[in-house]
Amino acid sequence: MARFLWKPTPQPQRFVSEAVEPAGLSRRGLLAGACACCAALASGTAAGIGPVLAQAPAVQAGAVRPIHGRLDQAAGAIEARMIAWRRDIHANPELGNQEVRTAALVAKHLKELGYEVREGVAKTGIVALLRGGAGDGPVVALRADMDALPVAEEVDLPFASKLRTQWGGEEVGVMHACGHDCHVAILMAAAEVLAGMKSELRGTIKLLFQPAEEGLPNFEVGGARVMVDQGAMADPKPDVVFGLHVSSAMPVGMIGFRPGATMASSDSFRIQVSGRQTHGAIPWAGVDPIVIGSAIVSNLQTVVSRETNIFTDPAVLTVGVFKGGVRRNIVPDRAEMEGTLRTFNAEQRLTIMRRVKEIAEHTAEGMRGKAEVIWDPTGYPPLINNVALTQASAPTLARVTGGKAVQVERISASEDFPFFANVAPGFFYFVGVTGPDVPLAQAAPNHSPRFRVDEKGLLTGLRATLHLVADYTRMGA
């Protein structure tokens, strides 16, 4: 993967930042910790698919204002309740479009705080508004995804999930193996802190509690795409949208970010190859779809290796399923393959999708068969952080972390946050949740049944959310 060098540019005047050291930690201690953590990330020892430190200049923390200290105080006061919400949601996980209990918990909380609440967006999603009392200002959207994964939990916790349910026609365990329980709890806490300081808030806060980020079975469309289609980013339209994701690939206290292309697109495809069945002893009497499929798989490798400039824009094209035949001495009528495509820009994504279709169809035709390529319509576009917004936000994150806000490499995992960020400038960042007692190389990755969160990381996420809002809206200035 090519290195991406980034140089901060002067921040817009809209942002006002400064450094506030978390209670009990000295700046020297924080910086020493950052050095050790950065070394681990730079060496590639972070577990699983997650952000890895990029080669980039250190981010200088922005200036401190009194409002930041008051926000930090409020965040500390609500931390225990935030953790309790997270544990309750973790013990009662719900799969995509089934987040009925979670949505009810969120809606009740927001209504009690005085938010204007719209329920049932994209089935179980929530859109809520808080209008500030300090005059006109921007509309700032904050997003949290709510769904869990069809994963049976293997972490020994008193609030571990024991739930089993049906998913895609199969009985599965259910677990918050990606940390969405943390995201919901953080945004619930932020909602309460901001409501308590409404008189000092300029503009409007729009909260987006989203279902089905992890996708749905059977090509069902859901999540952020449907929330946008149903008006979540309208009336009023946000000026910016912020999102975060907890990550076991970084230690507690660290935040990772990146301007521009940050997470890959995610597209799935199926290739159905048609031949003509015959006896395995007389293959010339038929058309072998397994041989055709094998040639298609081999030829598809050239799309990345010979047609894609991987120095500027990495891409991944993987065939993960190959099915064909029922008996060793029968050439079957059909074979089927399934795979995934990951890219980092929209043009490259469309080009590779077109080439997969051309190669599959022409390879099959040249071998007397037929091939049909079917792309899953629920794919996610690449996540592209708005460069100016990212550069303006970086000093805020540096202040929150005491200097442990680091630029990370592009990530081949995917998110549906881009559907929001394609409507308004977006900034998406990563919050470390691996505690000091677990070496990063041994931390179970997101989506693992052994994924474990050090809940001290939630406070970092909450403070980052609050400081970004305060700096963008010039709250308290």
Secondary structure, 3 states (H helix, E strand, C coil): CCCCCCCCCCCCCCCCCCCCCCCCCCHHHHHHHHHHHHHHHHCCCCCCCCCCECCCCCCCCCCCCHHHHHHHHHHHHHHHHHHHHHHHHHHCCCCCCCCHHHHHHHHHHHHHCCCEEEEEECCCEEEEEEECCCCCCCEEEEEEECCCECCCCCCCCCCCCCCEEEECCEEEECECCCCHHHHHHHHHHHHHHHHHCHHHCCCEEEEEEECCCCCCCCCCCCCHHHHHHCCCCCCCCCCEEEEEEEEEEEECCCEEECCEEEECCEEEEEEEEECECEECCCHHHCECHHHHHHHHHHHHHHHHHCCCCCCCCCCEEEEEEEEECCCCCEECCEEEEEEEEECCCHHHHHHHHHHHHHHHHHHHHHCCCEEEEEECCCCECCEEECHHHHHHHHHHHHHHHCCCEEEECCECCCCCCHHHHCCCCEEEEEEEEECCCCCHHHCCCCCCCCCCCCCHHHHHHHHHHHHHHHHHHCCCC
